[in-house]
């Protein structure tokens, strides 16, 4: 039996909180075979308090359909964790905090997306939407609240829109990209918008006021 082809992408994003000063980093690794997509991120941030997060995602190859999401956070004298699994048309969720455990079952469909404060989720969504230049799509996403002083890792359904503009040349700390895809994200409830640039593999190069790519590696075996 032949071995599976393995594609590995890895890198690091510098993280921002709306201003010019970095508030942390996210080191990530993507492994893709014909059987599974695995994504791991380790996040270190100084806001809203110094803490460390780990994000693990599994997805179906080619379809980029998420099957499991695990998020853990430690810092600020607290620990939080989130586990979600797609099962029988529902997203089964368990959230653990210091003194509580919550269980939720969220009805979803094949077109439901997932979102969290990590560029990982944008990459997955772009692979699924496959937008052509000038096209846009409104989606419904299970939004997972980021680590905060309150409401960490809670979930809600959120309407979003992505539009793809023309390709552009942009420079980030890891280098210059001559044909970066330019997307515009809009939260259809709050009206918040932001530009996102990706390479041809949909890896986020820059997310306006939130992150930029500072290192990038690719290997295939």
C-alpha positions in Angstrom: 0.0 0.0 0.0 1.4 3.4 -1.0 1.9 6.2 1.5 -0.5 9.1 1.6 0.7 12.4 0.1 1.2 14.9 2.8 1.1 18.7 2.3 2.2 20.8 5.3 1.9 24.5 5.5 3.1 26.4 8.6 3.8 29.9 9.7 3.1 32.7 12.1 0.8 35.7 12.2 1.5 38.8 14.2 -1.8 39.8 15.9 -3.2 43.3 16.4 -6.2 44.7 18.3 -7.2 47.5 16.0 -4.0 49.5 16.5 -0.4 49.6 15.2 1.2 47.7 18.1 1.2 43.9 18.1 -0.6 42.2 21.0 0.6 38.7 20.3 1.3 35.9 17.8 -0.4 32.9 16.3 1.8 30.0 15.2 0.0 27.6 13.0 0.4 24.3 11.1 -1.8 22.8 8.4 -1.6 19.2 7.4 -3.6 17.9 4.5 -3.9 14.3 3.1 -6.5 12.5 1.0 -8.2 11.5 4.3 -8.2 14.5 6.6 -7.2 18.1 7.1 -5.7 18.9 10.4 -5.0 22.5 11.6 -3.3 23.5 14.9 -2.7 27.0 16.1 -1.0 28.2 19.3 -1.9 31.7 20.2 -0.2 34.0 22.7 -1.9 37.3 23.4 -1.7 40.1 25.9 -5.4 41.1 25.6 -7.8 41.1 27.3 -5.3 39.6 29.7 -2.1 37.6 29.1 -3.1 34.1 28.1 -2.3 31.2 25.8 -4.8 29.5 23.4 -4.6 26.3 21.4 -7.0 25.7 18.5 -7.3 22.3 16.8 -9.6 21.7 13.8 -10.3 18.7 11.7 -12.0 18.9 8.3 -13.0 16.8 5.3 -10.4 17.1 2.4 -11.4 18.9 -0.8 -14.8 19.9 0.8 -13.1 21.8 3.6 -16.1 20.9 5.8 -15.2 21.2 9.5 -15.9 18.1 11.6 -14.4 19.1 15.0 -13.2 22.2 16.7 -11.3 22.3 20.0 -10.2 25.5 21.7 -8.4 25.7 25.1 -7.2 28.8 26.9 -5.1 29.3 30.0 -4.1 32.5 31.7 -5.4 35.2 34.0 -5.9 32.7 36.8 -8.5 30.8 34.7 -8.9 28.0 32.2 -11.6 27.6 29.5 -12.1 25.0 26.9 -14.5 24.4 24.0 -15.2 21.2 22.1 -17.5 21.1 19.1 -18.4 18.2 16.8 -20.6 18.0 13.7 -23.0 15.1 14.2 -26.3 14.2 12.5 -27.1 17.7 11.4 -26.1 19.4 14.6 -23.0 21.0 16.1 -22.7 19.4 19.5 -20.8 21.7 21.9 -19.3 21.4 25.3 -17.8 24.4 27.1 -15.9 24.0 30.3 -15.1 26.8 32.7 -13.7 26.8 36.3 -17.0 26.0 37.9 -19.3 25.1 35.1 -19.8 22.8 32.1 -22.3 23.8 29.4 -23.7 21.6 26.6 -25.4 22.9 23.5 -26.8 21.4 20.3 -26.9 23.8 17.4 -28.8 22.8 14.2 -26.6 23.3 11.1 -26.7 22.5 7.4 -24.0 21.7 4.8 -23.7 25.4 4.0 -23.1 26.5 7.6 -19.7 28.1 8.3 -17.8 28.5 11.5 -15.9 31.5 12.8 -13.6 32.4 15.7 -11.0 35.2 16.2 -8.4 33.3 14.2 -7.4 33.7 10.4 -7.6 29.9 10.3 -11.4 30.1 9.9 -11.2 32.6 7.1 -8.9 30.3 5.2 -11.4 27.4 5.5 -14.4 29.6 4.5 -12.6 31.0 1.4 -11.8 27.4 0.3 -15.5 26.6 0.7 -16.9 29.7 -1.0 -14.5 29.7 -4.0 -15.4 33.2 -4.9 -14.5 34.6 -8.3 -13.4 38.2 -8.8 -16.3 40.5 -8.2 -18.5 37.8 -6.6 -20.0 38.0 -3.1 -21.8 35.5 -0.9 -23.9 35.9 2.3 -23.4 33.1 4.7 -24.6 31.9 8.1 -21.9 31.1 10.6 -21.6 29.5 14.0 -19.6 32.3 15.7 -17.6 31.3 18.8 -16.9 34.3 21.1 -13.2 34.9 21.7 -11.5 34.8 25.0 -12.7 37.8 27.0 -13.6 39.0 30.5 -17.1 37.7 29.9 -18.9 35.5 27.4 -15.8 33.5 26.4 -16.4 30.7 24.0 -20.2 31.2 23.9 -21.8 30.6 20.5 -24.4 32.4 18.3 -25.5 32.2 14.7 -24.2 35.2 12.7 -25.0 36.5 9.2 -21.9 37.5 7.3 -21.0 38.6 3.8 -17.7 38.1 1.8 -17.0 39.9 -1.4 -13.9 39.3 -3.6 -12.4 42.3 -5.3 -9.5 42.4 -7.7 -6.1 40.9 -7.1 -3.4 43.2 -5.7 0.3 43.3 -4.8 0.9 43.5 -1.1 3.9 43.3 1.2 3.9 41.7 4.6 6.9 40.8 6.9 7.3 37.4 5.2 7.6 38.9 1.7 5.8 40.5 -1.2 2.9 38.7 -3.0 2.2 40.0 -6.5 -1.3 38.6 -6.9 -2.9 38.5 -3.5 -6.7 37.9 -3.4 -8.5 40.8 -1.8 -11.7 40.1 0.1 -14.0 42.3 2.1 -15.8 40.9 5.2 -19.0 42.4 6.6 -20.8 41.5 9.7 -24.4 41.9 8.6 -25.7 42.6 12.1 -23.2 45.1 13.4 -22.1 46.5 10.0 -18.4 46.0 10.8 -16.2 45.5 7.7 -12.6 44.6 7.1 -10.3 43.8 4.2 -8.5 40.5 4.0 -5.8 39.5 1.6 -4.8 35.9 0.9 -2.4 33.9 -1.4 -3.5 31.4 -3.9 -3.8 28.8 -1.1 -6.2 31.1 0.8 -3.6 31.6 3.6 -4.3 35.0 5.2 -1.5 37.4 4.4 -3.1 40.4 6.1 -6.4 41.0 7.9 -6.9 44.7 8.3 -6.1 45.9 11.8 -6.1 42.2 13.1 -3.1 40.3 11.7 -0.3 40.0 9.2 1.8 37.0 8.1 5.3 37.1 9.6 6.6 33.6 8.5 5.5 31.0 6.0 6.7 27.5 5.0 5.5 24.8 2.7 6.6 21.2 2.3 5.2 18.1 0.5 6.0 14.5 1.1 
